[in-house]
């Protein structure tokens, strides 16, 4: 059981769920400055989580 791969998968799923949440916020926003700042911050964090998770899964080698 490789802990890095599990953590990478968890980060990837968290990033995907966050991006879906950002999309829902974007659709339901009223366009105020506060809403746009929240969407930008959440979106950037979710993209970072997603990229970090994908890179962890990709670079971790399977060893028996």
N, CA, C and O atoms as CSV, one atom per row, in Angstrom:
chain,resi,resn,atom,element,x,y,z
A,1,UNK,N,N,0.846,-1.171,0.000
A,1,UNK,CA,C,0.000,0.000,0.000
A,1,UNK,C,C,0.895,1.237,0.000
A,1,UNK,O,O,1.707,1.434,0.903
A,2,UNK,N,N,0.733,2.041,-1.001
A,2,UNK,CA,C,1.595,3.202,-1.148
A,2,UNK,C,C,0.861,4.460,-0.684
A,2,UNK,O,O,-0.143,4.852,-1.278
A,3,UNK,N,N,1.357,5.080,0.361
A,3,UNK,CA,C,0.696,6.229,0.964
A,3,UNK,C,C,0.687,7.442,0.030
A,3,UNK,O,O,-0.274,8.210,0.011
A,4,UNK,N,N,1.765,7.608,-0.743
A,4,UNK,CA,C,1.819,8.748,-1.664
A,4,UNK,C,C,0.749,8.639,-2.743
A,4,UNK,O,O,0.130,9.638,-3.109
A,5,UNK,N,N,0.531,7.440,-3.247
A,5,UNK,CA,C,-0.499,7.254,-4.274
A,5,UNK,C,C,-1.896,7.506,-3.713
A,5,UNK,O,O,-2.742,8.099,-4.383
A,6,UNK,N,N,-2.133,7.058,-2.490
A,6,UNK,CA,C,-3.440,7.290,-1.866
A,6,UNK,C,C,-3.650,8.781,-1.641
A,6,UNK,O,O,-4.728,9.305,-1.923
A,7,UNK,N,N,-2.634,9.463,-1.137
A,7,UNK,CA,C,-2.731,10.900,-0.909
A,7,UNK,C,C,-2.904,11.649,-2.230
A,7,UNK,O,O,-3.651,12.625,-2.295
A,8,UNK,N,N,-2.220,11.201,-3.281
A,8,UNK,CA,C,-2.377,11.821,-4.595
A,8,UNK,C,C,-3.787,11.649,-5.130
A,8,UNK,O,O,-4.365,12.579,-5.692
A,9,UNK,N,N,-4.336,10.455,-4.953
A,9,UNK,CA,C,-5.721,10.235,-5.386
A,9,UNK,C,C,-6.709,11.068,-4.593
A,9,UNK,O,O,-7.686,11.578,-5.142
A,10,UNK,N,N,-6.453,11.205,-3.296
A,10,UNK,CA,C,-7.314,12.032,-2.455
A,10,UNK,C,C,-7.253,13.499,-2.874
A,10,UNK,O,O,-8.281,14.171,-2.953
A,11,UNK,N,N,-6.048,13.991,-3.140
A,11,UNK,CA,C,-5.907,15.381,-3.600
A,11,UNK,C,C,-6.595,15.596,-4.947
A,11,UNK,O,O,-7.217,16.632,-5.180
A,12,UNK,N,N,-6.476,14.615,-5.819
A,12,UNK,CA,C,-7.112,14.727,-7.129
A,12,UNK,C,C,-8.629,14.787,-6.993
A,12,UNK,O,O,-9.279,15.627,-7.617
A,13,UNK,N,N,-9.188,13.903,-6.184
A,13,UNK,CA,C,-10.641,13.903,-5.987
A,13,UNK,C,C,-11.117,15.190,-5.302
A,13,UNK,O,O,-12.178,15.719,-5.633
A,14,UNK,N,N,-10.332,15.682,-4.357
A,14,UNK,CA,C,-10.670,16.931,-3.694
A,14,UNK,C,C,-10.636,18.095,-4.690
A,14,UNK,O,O,-11.490,18.980,-4.648
A,15,UNK,N,N,-9.657,18.086,-5.572
A,15,UNK,CA,C,-9.569,19.123,-6.596
A,15,UNK,C,C,-10.738,19.082,-7.563
A,15,UNK,O,O,-11.272,20.125,-7.942
A,16,UNK,N,N,-11.139,17.874,-7.968
A,16,UNK,CA,C,-12.275,17.736,-8.880
A,16,UNK,C,C,-13.562,18.206,-8.211
A,16,UNK,O,O,-14.348,18.942,-8.808
A,17,UNK,N,N,-13.771,17.773,-6.965
A,17,UNK,CA,C,-14.975,18.188,-6.243
A,17,UNK,C,C,-14.993,19.709,-6.050
A,17,UNK,O,O,-16.041,20.344,-6.167
A,18,UNK,N,N,-13.845,20.275,-5.758
A,18,UNK,CA,C,-13.765,21.724,-5.592
A,18,UNK,C,C,-14.045,22.477,-6.881
A,18,UNK,O,O,-14.704,23.517,-6.868
A,19,UNK,N,N,-13.548,21.954,-7.990
A,19,UNK,CA,C,-13.812,22.609,-9.278
A,19,UNK,C,C,-15.293,22.536,-9.638
A,19,UNK,O,O,-15.837,23.471,-10.227
A,20,UNK,N,N,-15.942,21.437,-9.289
A,20,UNK,CA,C,-17.392,21.339,-9.514
A,20,UNK,C,C,-18.116,22.361,-8.634
A,20,UNK,O,O,-19.062,23.012,-9.077
A,21,UNK,N,N,-17.660,22.497,-7.379
A,21,UNK,CA,C,-18.249,23.486,-6.482
A,21,UNK,C,C,-18.059,24.907,-7.026
A,21,UNK,O,O,-18.979,25.723,-6.960
A,22,UNK,N,N,-16.883,25.200,-7.558
A,22,UNK,CA,C,-16.629,26.523,-8.142
A,22,UNK,C,C,-17.535,26.763,-9.344
A,22,UNK,O,O,-18.013,27.879,-9.547
A,23,UNK,N,N,-17.772,25.727,-10.140
A,23,UNK,CA,C,-18.665,25.881,-11.285
A,23,UNK,C,C,-20.092,26.190,-10.832
A,23,UNK,O,O,-20.770,27.020,-11.438
A,24,UNK,N,N,-20.547,25.527,-9.773
A,24,UNK,CA,C,-21.881,25.802,-9.239
A,24,UNK,C,C,-21.951,27.225,-8.683
A,24,UNK,O,O,-22.937,27.930,-8.899
A,25,UNK,N,N,-20.912,27.644,-7.974
A,25,UNK,CA,C,-20.877,29.024,-7.479
A,25,UNK,C,C,-20.895,30.026,-8.630
A,25,UNK,O,O,-21.560,31.059,-8.552
A,26,UNK,N,N,-20.167,29.719,-9.689
A,26,UNK,CA,C,-20.103,30.626,-10.835
A,26,UNK,C,C,-21.471,30.785,-11.488
A,26,UNK,O,O,-21.847,31.884,-11.898
A,27,UNK,N,N,-22.209,29.691,-11.581
A,27,UNK,CA,C,-23.528,29.753,-12.208
A,27,UNK,C,C,-24.515,30.531,-11.330
A,27,UNK,O,O,-25.362,31.259,-11.846
A,28,UNK,N,N,-24.406,30.377,-10.021
A,28,UNK,CA,C,-25.368,30.993,-9.112
A,28,UNK,C,C,-24.931,32.352,-8.555
A,28,UNK,O,O,-25.585,32.877,-7.655
A,29,UNK,N,N,-23.860,32.922,-9.060
A,29,UNK,CA,C,-23.363,34.180,-8.508
A,29,UNK,C,C,-24.166,35.370,-9.032
A,29,UNK,O,O,-24.751,35.332,-10.114
A,30,UNK,N,N,-24.167,36.426,-8.220
A,30,UNK,CA,C,-24.861,37.647,-8.630
A,30,UNK,C,C,-23.918,38.653,-9.278
A,30,UNK,O,O,-24.366,39.655,-9.835
A,31,UNK,N,N,-22.603,38.389,-9.207
A,31,UNK,CA,C,-21.640,39.237,-9.892
A,31,UNK,C,C,-21.008,40.304,-9.034
A,31,UNK,O,O,-20.334,41.189,-9.560
A,32,UNK,N,N,-21.202,40.251,-7.733
A,32,UNK,CA,C,-20.568,41.252,-6.883
A,32,UNK,C,C,-19.070,40.950,-6.754
A,32,UNK,O,O,-18.615,39.853,-7.077
A,33,UNK,N,N,-18.331,41.926,-6.284
A,33,UNK,CA,C,-16.886,41.772,-6.149
A,33,UNK,C,C,-16.535,40.666,-5.179
A,33,UNK,O,O,-15.586,39.914,-5.403
A,34,UNK,N,N,-17.297,40.563,-4.099
A,34,UNK,CA,C,-17.034,39.520,-3.097
A,34,UNK,C,C,-17.208,38.125,-3.704
A,34,UNK,O,O,-16.416,37.225,-3.424
A,35,UNK,N,N,-18.237,37.943,-4.531
A,35,UNK,CA,C,-18.468,36.649,-5.174
A,35,UNK,C,C,-17.341,36.297,-6.134
A,35,UNK,O,O,-16.898,35.149,-6.180
A,36,UNK,N,N,-16.881,37.262,-6.890
A,36,UNK,CA,C,-15.822,37.015,-7.862
A,36,UNK,C,C,-14.510,36.677,-7.160
A,36,UNK,O,O,-13.775,35.798,-7.612
A,37,UNK,N,N,-14.210,37.366,-6.062
A,37,UNK,CA,C,-13.002,37.045,-5.300
A,37,UNK,C,C,-13.065,35.643,-4.733
A,37,UNK,O,O,-12.070,34.919,-4.777
A,38,UNK,N,N,-14.213,35.239,-4.199
A,38,UNK,CA,C,-14.366,33.896,-3.641
A,38,UNK,C,C,-14.199,32.835,-4.718
A,38,UNK,O,O,-13.534,31.823,-4.501
A,39,UNK,N,N,-14.797,33.065,-5.867
A,39,UNK,CA,C,-14.678,32.101,-6.968
A,39,UNK,C,C,-13.229,31.989,-7.411
A,39,UNK,O,O,-12.750,30.884,-7.668
A,40,UNK,N,N,-12.524,33.101,-7.506
A,40,UNK,CA,C,-11.123,33.079,-7.937
A,40,UNK,C,C,-10.247,32.342,-6.923
A,40,UNK,O,O,-9.401,31.535,-7.308
A,41,UNK,N,N,-10.442,32.614,-5.642
A,41,UNK,CA,C,-9.626,31.961,-4.611
A,41,UNK,C,C,-9.903,30.469,-4.584
A,41,UNK,O,O,-8.968,29.669,-4.572
A,42,UNK,N,N,-11.185,30.078,-4.573
A,42,UNK,CA,C,-11.534,28.658,-4.554
A,42,UNK,C,C,-11.023,27.957,-5.810
A,42,UNK,O,O,-10.520,26.836,-5.743
A,43,UNK,N,N,-11.152,28.613,-6.932
A,43,UNK,CA,C,-10.706,28.012,-8.190
A,43,UNK,C,C,-9.204,27.774,-8.221
A,43,UNK,O,O,-8.749,26.714,-8.651
A,44,UNK,N,N,-8.435,28.756,-7.768
A,44,UNK,CA,C,-6.978,28.617,-7.749
A,44,UNK,C,C,-6.550,27.498,-6.806
A,44,UNK,O,O,-5.691,26.689,-7.158
A,45,UNK,N,N,-7.141,27.442,-5.608
A,45,UNK,CA,C,-6.806,26.380,-4.663
A,45,UNK,C,C,-7.158,24.999,-5.208
A,45,UNK,O,O,-6.390,24.051,-5.043
A,46,UNK,N,N,-8.292,24.885,-5.842
A,46,UNK,CA,C,-8.708,23.591,-6.385
A,46,UNK,C,C,-7.820,23.151,-7.542
A,46,UNK,O,O,-7.517,21.965,-7.672
A,47,UNK,N,N,-7.408,24.075,-8.366
A,47,UNK,CA,C,-6.494,23.730,-9.456
A,47,UNK,C,C,-5.151,23.274,-8.897
A,47,UNK,O,O,-4.551,22.333,-9.417
A,48,UNK,N,N,-4.674,23.934,-7.840
A,48,UNK,CA,C,-3.414,23.522,-7.202
A,48,UNK,C,C,-3.546,22.119,-6.629
A,48,UNK,O,O,-2.653,21.293,-6.815
A,49,UNK,N,N,-4.654,21.834,-5.928
A,49,UNK,CA,C,-4.876,20.496,-5.384
A,49,UNK,C,C,-4.930,19.458,-6.497
A,49,UNK,O,O,-4.337,18.386,-6.380
A,50,UNK,N,N,-5.633,19.774,-7.567
A,50,UNK,CA,C,-5.781,18.837,-8.678
A,50,UNK,C,C,-4.434,18.530,-9.333
A,50,UNK,O,O,-4.115,17.367,-9.578
A,51,UNK,N,N,-3.655,19.551,-9.613
A,51,UNK,CA,C,-2.356,19.360,-10.263
A,51,UNK,C,C,-1.392,18.610,-9.350
A,51,UNK,O,O,-0.653,17.737,-9.805
A,52,UNK,N,N,-1.398,18.953,-8.054
A,52,UNK,CA,C,-0.525,18.260,-7.107
A,52,UNK,C,C,-0.900,16.785,-6.996
A,52,UNK,O,O,-0.021,15.927,-6.937
A,53,UNK,N,N,-2.178,16.489,-6.968
A,53,UNK,CA,C,-2.618,15.096,-6.888
A,53,UNK,C,C,-2.249,14.303,-8.121
A,53,UNK,O,O,-1.779,13.170,-8.012
A,54,UNK,N,N,-2.454,14.878,-9.286
A,54,UNK,CA,C,-2.100,14.194,-10.532
A,54,UNK,C,C,-0.599,13.944,-10.594
A,54,UNK,O,O,-0.169,12.864,-11.000
A,55,UNK,N,N,0.195,14.921,-10.200
A,55,UNK,CA,C,1.646,14.738,-10.266
A,55,UNK,C,C,2.126,13.703,-9.253
A,55,UNK,O,O,3.072,12.968,-9.536
A,56,UNK,N,N,1.496,13.627,-8.077
A,56,UNK,CA,C,1.865,12.601,-7.106
A,56,UNK,C,C,1.549,11.199,-7.634
A,56,UNK,O,O,2.355,10.279,-7.492
A,57,UNK,N,N,0.396,11.048,-8.229
A,57,UNK,CA,C,0.018,9.737,-8.777
A,57,UNK,C,C,0.956,9.359,-9.921
A,57,UNK,O,O,1.379,8.208,-10.032
A,58,UNK,N,N,1.275,10.326,-10.763
A,58,UNK,CA,C,2.084,10.049,-11.948
A,58,UNK,C,C,3.535,9.716,-11.598
A,58,UNK,O,O,4.119,8.818,-12.204
A,59,UNK,N,N,4.125,10.421,-10.632
A,59,UNK,CA,C,5.547,10.250,-10.348
A,59,UNK,C,C,5.843,9.147,-9.336
A,59,UNK,O,O,6.997,8.739,-9.201
A,60,UNK,N,N,4.842,8.658,-8.629
A,60,UNK,CA,C,5.076,7.594,-7.653
A,60,UNK,C,C,5.148,6.256,-8.366
A,60,UNK,O,O,4.247,5.899,-9.125
A,61,UNK,N,N,6.216,5.522,-8.122
A,61,UNK,CA,C,6.414,4.226,-8.771
A,61,UNK,C,C,5.757,3.135,-7.945
A,61,UNK,O,O,5.742,3.188,-6.715
A,62,UNK,N,N,5.212,2.145,-8.641
A,62,UNK,CA,C,4.653,0.987,-7.975
A,62,UNK,C,C,5.758,0.013,-7.615
A,62,UNK,O,O,6.515,-0.427,-8.480
A,63,UNK,N,N,5.848,-0.319,-6.349
A,63,UNK,CA,C,6.836,-1.285,-5.901
A,63,UNK,C,C,6.130,-2.371,-5.093
A,63,UNK,O,O,5.228,-2.089,-4.304
A,64,UNK,N,N,6.548,-3.590,-5.298
A,64,UNK,CA,C,5.904,-4.702,-4.615
A,64,UNK,C,C,6.345,-4.862,-3.185
A,64,UNK,O,O,5.877,-5.765,-2.492
